Structures are given as structure tokens and as C-alpha cells.
């Protein structure tokens, strides 16, 4: 039929997904409503770290500490539990619901959509933990000055 017969699509109908490519896994992840919360939180933490850390590392620590970004760093750090990622629990629930009808892949663990989604979300959580550690170090360094 000229369309390649690809039945691996995730466009709009989660229940027809049997196998997913990596980009389709990400599409499924990004299509959950709570992903916006997770994404916004990660981007906020990244922006602050990218502004403050270079200033502190390259000799402009006083400017970094006195900047609105440093205040934002403290706000971001105080807004969530240590190493927390806002919206992640809701994201797990939404993904669980969206994939509850999927067959369990028994031959290869890496082919199981739920496992791959869990790995992707865990990567986001680990990234948030690393950013939290960076924030803690920046705040600690600033308090020594």
C-alpha cells in the first residue's frame, strides 16, 4: 500500500501500541498532561544552574550571588523536597493508566514499553537530583563568601 505497514505508531491511540521506537516512547511520555509540570520544573532548574554556575566558576561569584538568578536558585531549591521533581508521581500514574492494556513483553525486557518509559522518567529524576546537588553547592559556596 506504499505506507510501509508500520503498526508501531503512538499517535493518539495508546491502546494500539505493541512496539515503540525510541522517538515514539518519548512521544508517549511527552503526550501526558503532567509532563508539562515535569518539563517546566526541569527547565527552571536548568536555566538557574546555567546562569549561576558559570559566573561562580569564572570569577564573577559576587555578581552571581547578588543576581536575581541566585534568588531564583534559592527559591527553586526551597520549593521542592531535596532532589525532588515536581509532577513526577502524577506522570507515573498517567503512564501506568495509559499503558495498562499493553501486553507484557516476556522475551526481551528492553522491548517492554512500560520498562522503557520507566527508564526515561528515572533519567529525568536522576537529572533533577544532579541539578539539586549543583544548587546545594552553589548555595553553600555563596554562604561562605
N, C-alpha and C positions, 0 to 999 in steps of 0.2 A: 503493500500500500504506500510505500515511499516514506513512511514516517518512522521506520526503524523498529516498530513494535516495542518501544521502551515502556514497560509497565512499572517502572521504578519511581514515578513521579509522586511528589507530595503536594502538588498544587490543590489546596482547598479540601481535599478528601483524605484525611488521615487514615481512614479505615481500609483503603485500598493499597496501602504501602506494605510490601512484603520485604523488599530490599531497598536500601537507600545508598546513593553515592555520598561522599563526604559533604559536598555542597548541599545536597538535599537534607542531610542531617542538620546542617546549620540553618537551612530554610525553615525546617520544622521547629527548631529551637527559637529562631527569631520571630516566628509567627505567633508565639504565645503572648497573650496580653501582658503578663508580668515581666517579660523580657525587657520591656521598656524601662521598668524600675531598675532592674539589674544593670542595664546598659548605662542609664543616666548616672547611677551611683559610681560605676567603674570610670566613666568619663570624667566625672567631677574629681575623683581621687587622682586620676592620671594628670589632668590639667594642673592641679595644685602641685603635685610632685614635680612635674616638668618645669614649672615656674620657679619653685623654691630651691630644689636640689642644685641645679647648675649655678645659681647665684651663691649658694653656700660653698660649693666646691671650688669655685674660681675666684674667691676673694671678695665677693660682694655680699658677705654674710649679713652685714648690718642693714643693707638695703633689703635683703630678703626677709630678714626678721621684722623689719618695720613696715613691710609692704602689706597691702590688703590680702595678698596671697597667703602670707603667714597666718593672718587672722582666719582666713578660709581653711587653712590646713588644720588649725586648732578646732574649728567648727566641725569639719568633716570627721576629724578624729574623735570628737566628743559625741557626734550624732549617732554613732553606731557602736555596738559592742565591739571589743577588740577583735580585729581581723574579720569582722562581720561583713556580709554582703547583703545589702537591702534587697528584699524581694525574692531571695533565692529559695526560701521554703515554699512560697507560693508557686514559683516556677517549677519546682519539683512536683508539686501537686498537680499542676496543669499538665505537665508532661506525662505524669502517671495516668491521668484521665485520658489524655489524647492517645496513648499507646496501649491502653488496657486490652484492646481487642487484637493486638498484634500477636502472631504466633511466636512462641519461644524458639529461638534458634538453638538447636541442640548439637549441630556438628561443629560449628566454629563460633566461639564466644564473640569474636570481633565482627561477626555478621549480625549480631543481635542489635536491633535499633535502640532498644532501651539501654543497653550497656554503652553503646556509643554516645547516646545523649547524656548519660550519667558522667562519662569521661569528659565530655565538653563542659558540662556545668562544673565539675570538680576543677577543671583548669581555670575557670573563672574565679572560683572560690580561692584557689591557691594564688592566683594573681592578686586578689584582694588582700590576702594575708601578707604577701610580699610588699604591697603598697603600704599596708598598715605598719609594717616594720620600718619602712623608709620614713613614714610620717613620725613614728616614735623617735627615730634617731634625729630627725630634724628638730623636733620639739626639744629633745634632750640637749642637743648641741646649742640651740638658741638660749636655753635656760642657763647655760654655762657662761655665756658672754656678758 
